Amino acid sequence: MKAPPDPAPLIEIATAYWGSAALIAAVRLDLFTALADGPMSAAAVADALESDPAATDALLTALSAMDLIEKSPAGYANRPLADAWLVDGRPGFLGPALRYNGDNYPLWGDLDAVVRAGRAHAAPDAYLGDDEARTRNFVYGMHHRALGVGRAVASVIDLAGRERLADVGGGPGTYSALLTQRFDGLKAEVLDLPGVVRFSRQIVASMGAGERVACTGFDYYADDLPGSYDCALISGVLHREQPDGVKQILTRTAAALEPGGALYISDVMLDDDRAGPVFGAMFALNMRVMAHDGRCHTVAEQRAWLDAVGCDVVGTTRLPAPINYTVIRAEKRR
Ligand SMILES: C[S@@+](CC[C@H](N)C(=O)[O-])C[C@H]1O[C@@H](n2cnc3c(N)ncnc32)[C@H](O)[C@@H]1O
């Protein structure tokens, strides 16, 4: 009789959340910031974090086994990965983004219920304005992501000679700020829900871009875009929507674009056969727990939807991990 396959991969998948939980706990405790200045004993770390010494020791051991920190006779210290991205105050700090993952963590625990009901378990409104702390984590998480790994997205967007950018669902406004800094003569309008843009205004001002980036309360289910634009960006937005929602957003955006206007869509996308890649498939599932209508789309689907609103795809760029975004450039027909 043929031996059954080794069950080890199942155990590995079923316990993979242990690693996520250890990382998120350490970020919430700000442990990597405590270790920023060099090796510390477990007792000194517990002192700094005001945490239980034995439990802190267990967490440090796990983080060290995960190669995020290292243990030496002098104590525990950050390894380069943690040192570059997990220390508060450093330019690439990913803390808010990982804390935001922590906020979502309990939602994944109810994935079976979400799949059964077809609705997100927690109301997305909580992080879209209703709950101030969660909204703040969400908006600042997006900001830090865009400033760090997301800069690559901004670098493939060419708005030379353009003057008015609509940043639809622009969230923190980070891309608008980066793009106006890169392209002389460009002004941008971040269009997002009122509870979100109150944080966008702070972020844009902190980047010194307040004069060229306006932030306007806007609901893409209800409102037409408020102006006329010669370019538009829809970044990380369409993964919240089923095809009907996407078509609605594209219709409204294309209607506000001048003929010849450039329309960029950047997002996690699936292959045209919708069978992968793994990150896209998992991200689509994440969007099912985060938003009632979450879905990842393929380039082929979006090409057809863009065509229907008078836009032609003129290029696509696939950015590898850790971005995992595909950037579509389209132009409105003259
Ligand atoms: C993942 S974020 C992307 C933010 C930003 N474009 C970026 O790439 O960093 C999705 C954005 O869509 C916004 N959004 C969700 N529902 C919306 C709606 N009905 N109208 C306008 N914006 C909405 C959210 O507030 C959020 O800022």
The ligand as an SDF file (V2000), in Angstrom:
LIG
                    3D

 27 29  0  0  0  0  0  0  0  0999 V2000
   -5.8180   50.3790    0.9540 C   0  0  0  0  0  0  0  0  0  0  0  0
   -6.3190   52.0330    1.0200 S   0  0  0  0  0  0  0  0  0  0  0  0
   -5.2870   52.7670   -0.2280 C   0  0  0  0  0  0  0  0  0  0  0  0
   -4.8880   54.1660    0.1050 C   0  0  0  0  0  0  0  0  0  0  0  0
   -3.9260   54.8580   -0.8750 C   0  0  0  0  0  0  0  0  0  0  0  0
   -4.5020   55.0160   -2.1800 N   0  0  0  0  0  0  0  0  0  0  0  0
   -2.6260   54.0780   -0.9570 C   0  0  0  0  0  0  0  0  0  0  0  0
   -2.4170   53.3770   -1.9460 O   0  0  0  0  0  0  0  0  0  0  0  0
   -1.8230   54.1940   -0.0210 O   0  0  0  0  0  0  0  0  0  0  0  0
   -7.9570   52.0900    0.3330 C   0  0  0  0  0  0  0  0  0  0  0  0
   -8.5850   53.4580    0.4740 C   0  0  0  0  0  0  0  0  0  0  0  0
   -9.9320   53.4500   -0.0380 O   0  0  0  0  0  0  0  0  0  0  0  0
  -10.6870   54.3110    0.7680 C   0  0  0  0  0  0  0  0  0  0  0  0
  -12.1280   54.0800    0.6140 N   0  0  0  0  0  0  0  0  0  0  0  0
  -12.8380   53.0000    1.0350 C   0  0  0  0  0  0  0  0  0  0  0  0
  -14.1440   53.1810    0.7620 N   0  0  0  0  0  0  0  0  0  0  0  0
  -14.2450   54.3940    0.1550 C   0  0  0  0  0  0  0  0  0  0  0  0
  -15.3440   55.1420   -0.3780 C   0  0  0  0  0  0  0  0  0  0  0  0
  -16.5940   54.6680   -0.3260 N   0  0  0  0  0  0  0  0  0  0  0  0
  -15.0940   56.3350   -0.9340 N   0  0  0  0  0  0  0  0  0  0  0  0
  -13.8280   56.8430   -0.9650 C   0  0  0  0  0  0  0  0  0  0  0  0
  -12.7510   56.1900   -0.5040 N   0  0  0  0  0  0  0  0  0  0  0  0
  -12.9650   54.9880    0.0590 C   0  0  0  0  0  0  0  0  0  0  0  0
  -10.1880   53.9820    2.1630 C   0  0  0  0  0  0  0  0  0  0  0  0
  -10.5230   54.9710    3.0970 O   0  0  0  0  0  0  0  0  0  0  0  0
   -8.7040   53.8760    1.9280 C   0  0  0  0  0  0  0  0  0  0  0  0
   -8.0300   55.0870    2.1430 O   0  0  0  0  0  0  0  0  0  0  0  0
  1  2  1  0
  2  3  1  0
  2 10  1  0
  3  4  1  0
  4  5  1  0
  5  6  1  0
  5  7  1  0
  7  8  2  0
  7  9  1  0
 10 11  1  0
 11 12  1  0
 11 26  1  0
 12 13  1  0
 13 14  1  0
 13 24  1  0
 14 15  1  0
 14 23  1  0
 15 16  2  0
 16 17  1  0
 17 18  1  0
 17 23  2  0
 18 19  1  0
 18 20  2  0
 20 21  1  0
 21 22  2  0
 22 23  1  0
 24 25  1  0
 24 26  1  0
 26 27  1  0
M  CHG  2   2   1   9  -1
M  END
$$$$
